[in-house]
Amino acid sequence: MVDKLKKIGSVKIPTKDKLFNVGYGVGASIVIIGVLFKLMYWQGANIMLTVGLVTEALVFFMSAFEKPLKTYEWDKVIDFESGKLDLRIDPRSFVPPAPSSSDDVPTQHFPSATPPVHYPQAPAFPGVTNIEGLSDEDAQKLNMSIQNLTRTASQLNEIASFSLETEKLTQSIQAFSENTAKYVQNQEALFKATDILLQLYERIGEDTEKIEVNTQEYRNKVEKINSNLAGMNSIYEIQLKDVHTQSVHFHNQAEISKQLSDEMKNVTGEMSKLKNVSDDFSSATEKLKTNANELADNIAKLNSIYGNMLNSMG
């Protein structure tokens, strides 16, 4: 009992509860990392999200077997309104047990910072054996009862010195109650965060489905674009061949045009020569016409002369 009272002020947390707390913390960290991978679209996001969800399921599975906290009826011991612990004992109502032998009962001394409360000590009654009408045996029993009562009063004095330790115990219990309330609040906050996380998972799943549908549509469009590009490439190749053929044809036409130009130049030279000949022929024709006119005039004159001769001969 003394060893236990020396440890007042510190609450020992069981190893099992520590392991549960460690499991909750590590599991929540893995879940958050999985969600981070999925939101950032990092490589291995699906694997990390699966690991996080499985870890979250394991955490909830473990919490189902967690031992609930013990509750005590502290209101029967502690006055929560005043915050005091009343353990006062009335010495007059204390009835010590009868000693099993005449040996002295060992007493326990408890350390205390408060001054001890002194109760009035019973007199030694040195003349108890001289009371008339009292046998020696009764007198011996009476002396033993008085000695036991003295020891009991001394023990009550030492018990009263526990008031400060009891107050410390009360403070420790209050601190434990506050920590328990904070733990309950943290658990509620964890459950709310878990609900939010589940809603986020559901939204991520819906967004993932939409992304998969959009990705499939994008793939189909890309395939159509690729097929169109292939057709355009084939058409472009045909056009390139046509352009090459036309360029060769144009080159040939240019060569032919050059040859024609040279020939036209030659023809132009010949035409100039023909023009000169034509001019000469025109001048000769004019001369011939002039000569023909003169010949006609001379024939007309000759006819008139011949006519006159015929007329004169007739």
C-alpha positions in Angstrom: 0.0 0.0 0.0 2.9 2.4 0.8 4.6 1.6 -2.5 1.4 2.4 -4.4 0.9 5.6 -2.6 4.5 6.7 -3.4 3.6 6.6 -7.1 0.6 9.0 -6.8 0.8 11.8 -9.4 1.9 9.6 -12.3 -0.5 7.4 -14.4 0.9 4.3 -16.0 -0.4 3.7 -19.5 -0.6 0.0 -20.3 1.6 -1.3 -23.1 -1.4 -2.5 -25.1 -2.9 1.1 -25.2 0.5 2.4 -26.3 0.6 -0.1 -29.1 -2.9 0.9 -30.1 -1.9 4.6 -30.2 1.2 3.8 -32.3 -0.9 1.7 -34.7 -3.5 4.6 -35.1 -0.7 7.1 -35.7 1.2 5.0 -38.2 -2.0 3.9 -40.0 -3.3 7.5 -40.3 0.1 8.5 -41.8 0.0 5.7 -44.4 -3.6 6.7 -45.3 -2.6 10.4 -45.7 0.5 9.4 -47.9 -1.8 7.2 -50.1 -4.2 10.1 -50.6 -1.3 12.5 -51.3 0.0 10.1 -54.0 -3.5 9.9 -55.6 -4.1 13.6 -55.5 -0.7 14.4 -57.0 -1.0 11.7 -59.7 2.4 10.3 -58.7 3.7 7.0 -60.0 2.3 4.1 -58.0 -0.7 6.2 -56.8 -3.2 3.3 -57.1 -1.0 1.0 -55.1 -0.4 3.6 -52.4 -4.1 4.4 -52.2 -4.9 0.6 -51.9 -2.4 0.2 -49.1 -3.8 3.3 -47.3 -7.4 2.0 -47.5 -6.4 -1.5 -46.4 -4.4 0.1 -43.5 -7.5 2.2 -42.5 -9.6 -0.9 -42.6 -7.1 -2.7 -40.3 -7.1 0.3 -37.9 -10.9 0.1 -37.6 -10.7 -3.6 -37.3 -8.2 -3.3 -34.4 -10.3 -0.6 -32.7 -13.2 -3.0 -32.5 -11.1 -5.1 -30.1 -9.8 -2.2 -28.1 -10.7 -2.6 -24.4 -13.0 0.3 -23.2 -11.8 2.6 -20.5 -12.8 1.6 -17.0 -15.3 3.9 -15.2 -15.6 4.3 -11.5 -18.3 5.8 -9.3 -16.0 8.6 -8.2 -19.0 10.7 -7.1 -19.2 8.5 -4.0 -15.7 9.4 -3.0 -15.1 12.9 -4.5 -17.2 16.0 -4.2 -16.9 17.3 -7.8 -18.6 20.6 -6.9 -15.9 21.6 -4.3 -13.2 19.4 -5.7 -12.3 18.0 -2.3 -11.9 14.4 -1.1 -13.4 13.8 2.4 -11.9 10.8 4.2 -12.4 12.0 7.7 -12.8 9.1 10.2 -14.4 9.5 13.6 -12.0 7.7 16.1 -14.9 7.1 18.4 -16.6 4.9 15.8 -13.5 2.8 15.2 -13.5 -0.6 16.8 -10.1 -2.2 16.6 -9.9 -6.0 16.1 -8.9 -8.1 19.0 -5.2 -8.9 19.1 -4.3 -12.5 18.5 -1.5 -12.5 21.0 0.0 -10.2 23.6 2.8 -9.1 21.2 3.0 -5.5 20.1 1.2 -4.8 16.7 3.7 -3.3 14.3 2.7 0.2 13.1 3.3 1.7 9.7 4.6 5.2 9.5 3.6 7.2 6.4 5.5 10.3 5.3 3.5 13.5 5.1 4.1 17.1 4.5 1.2 18.2 6.8 1.5 18.4 10.6 0.0 15.3 12.2 -3.4 15.6 14.0 -3.1 14.7 17.6 -5.9 12.9 19.3 -6.1 12.7 23.1 -4.1 9.8 24.4 -5.7 7.4 26.8 -4.2 7.5 30.3 -1.9 4.7 31.3 -4.2 3.8 34.3 -1.3 2.6 36.5 -3.6 1.6 39.3 -6.0 -0.5 37.3 -4.9 -3.6 39.0 -5.9 -2.2 42.4 -9.5 -1.6 41.6 -11.7 -3.4 44.1 -13.9 -6.2 42.8 -11.8 -6.6 39.7 -10.0 -9.9 39.3 -6.5 -10.1 38.0 -7.6 -11.6 34.7 -10.1 -8.8 34.1 -7.6 -6.2 35.0 -5.1 -7.8 32.5 -7.8 -7.8 29.7 -8.6 -4.1 30.5 -4.9 -3.1 30.3 -4.6 -4.9 26.9 -7.7 -3.1 25.6 -6.3 0.3 26.7 -3.0 -0.5 25.0 -4.8 -1.5 21.8 -6.9 1.7 21.9 -3.7 3.7 22.3 -2.2 2.0 19.3 -5.4 2.6 17.3 -5.3 6.3 18.2 -1.7 6.5 17.0 -2.6 4.8 13.7 -5.5 7.2 13.2 -3.0 10.1 13.7 -0.9 8.7 11.0 -3.9 8.1 8.7 -4.8 11.7 9.1 -1.4 12.7 7.7 -2.5 11.2 4.4 -4.7 14.3 3.7 -2.1 15.9 1.5 -1.4 12.7 -0.4 -5.1 12.3 -0.8 -5.4 15.7 -2.3 -2.6 14.9 -4.7 -4.5 11.7 -5.6 -7.6 13.9 -6.2 -5.6 16.2 -8.5 -4.2 13.2 -10.3 -7.7 11.8 -10.8 -8.9 15.1 -12.1 -6.0 15.3 -14.5 -6.7 11.8 -15.6 -10.3 12.7 -16.1 -9.3 15.7 -18.2 -6.9 13.6 -20.2 -9.6 11.1 -20.7 -12.0 13.8 -21.9 -9.3 15.1 -24.3 -8.7 11.5 -25.5 -12.5 11.2 -26.2 -12.4 14.5 -28.1 -9.4 13.4 -30.1 -11.2 10.1 -30.9 -14.3 12.1 -32.1 -12.1 14.3 -34.1 -10.4 11.3 -35.6 -13.8 9.7 -36.5 -14.9 13.0 -38.1 -11.6 13.2 -40.0 -12.1 9.6 -41.1 -15.6 10.4 -42.3 -14.2 13.4 -44.3 -11.5 11.1 -45.6 -14.0 8.5 -46.7 -16.0 11.2 -48.5 -12.8 12.4 -50.2 -12.1 8.8 -51.2 -15.6 8.6 -52.8 -15.1 11.8 -54.6 -11.7 10.6 -55.8 -13.3 7.4 -57.0 -15.9 9.3 -59.0 -13.3 11.7 -60.4 -11.2 8.7 -61.3 -14.1 7.1 -63.2 -14.7 10.4 -65.0 -11.0 10.6 -65.8 -11.0 7.1 -67.2 -14.0 7.8 -69.4 -12.4 11.1 -70.6 -9.2 9.3 -71.1 -10.9 6.6 -73.3 -12.6 9.4 -75.3 -9.3 11.1 -75.7 -7.7 7.9 -76.9 -10.4 7.4 -79.4 -10.0 11.0 -80.7 -6.2 10.5 -80.8 -6.7 7.3 -82.9 -9.0 9.2 -85.3 -6.5 12.0 -85.5 -3.7 9.5 -86.2 -5.8 7.8 -88.9 -6.6 11.3 -90.4 -2.9 12.2 -90.3 -2.0 8.9 -92.0 -4.5 9.7 -94.8 -3.2 13.3 -95.0 0.3 11.9 -95.2 -0.6 9.6 -98.1 -2.4 12.5 -99.9 0.6 14.7 -99.2 2.9 12.1 -100.7 0.7 11.9 -103.8 0.7 15.7 -104.1 4.4 15.7 -103.7 4.7 13.2 -106.6 2.3 15.3 -108.7 4.3 18.5 -107.9 7.5 16.7 -108.8 5.9 15.5 -112.1 4.6 18.9 -112.8 7.9 20.5 -112.1 9.6 18.1 -114.5 6.9 18.9 -117.1 7.3 22.6 -116.5 11.0 22.2 -116.9 10.4 20.4 -120.2 8.0 23.1 -121.2 10.6 25.7 -120.4 13.1 23.9 -122.6 10.5 23.6 -125.4 9.6 27.3 -125.0 13.3 28.2 -125.2 13.6 26.2 -128.3 10.5 27.8 -129.8 11.8 31.2 -128.8 15.0 30.4 -130.7 13.1 29.2 -133.7 10.8 32.3 -133.5 13.9 34.4 -133.6 15.0 32.5 -136.7 11.5 32.9 -138.2 11.6 36.6 -137.3 14.9 36.9 -139.2 13.4 35.0 -142.2 10.3 37.2 -142.0 12.5 40.3 -142.1 14.2 38.8 -145.2 10.8 38.0 -146.7 9.7 41.5 -146.0 12.6 42.8 -147.8 11.9 40.5 -150.7 8.2 41.6 -150.6 9.2 45.2 -150.7 11.4 44.5 -153.7 8.6 42.5 -155.3 6.2 45.4 -154.6 8.5 47.9 -156.3 8.9 45.5 -159.2 5.1 45.1 -159.4 4.7 48.8 -159.4 7.2 49.1 -162.2 5.5 46.3 -164.1 2.1 48.0 -163.6 3.6 51.2 -164.9 5.1 49.5 -167.9 1.8 47.6 -168.5 -0.1 51.0 -168.5 2.4 52.4 -170.9 2.0 49.3 -173.1 -1.8 49.6 -173.0 -1.5 53.3 -173.9 0.9 52.4 -176.8 -1.5 49.6 -177.9 -4.4 52.0 -177.8 -2.5 54.5 -179.8 -1.4 51.7 -182.2 -5.1 50.6 -182.5 -6.2 54.2 -183.2 -3.4 54.5 -185.8 -4.3 51.1 -187.3 -8.0 52.1 -187.3 -7.2 55.3 -189.0 -5.2 53.3 -191.6 -8.1 51.0 -192.2 -10.5 53.9 -192.5 -8.2 55.6 -194.9 -7.7 52.4 -196.9 -11.4 51.7 -197.1 
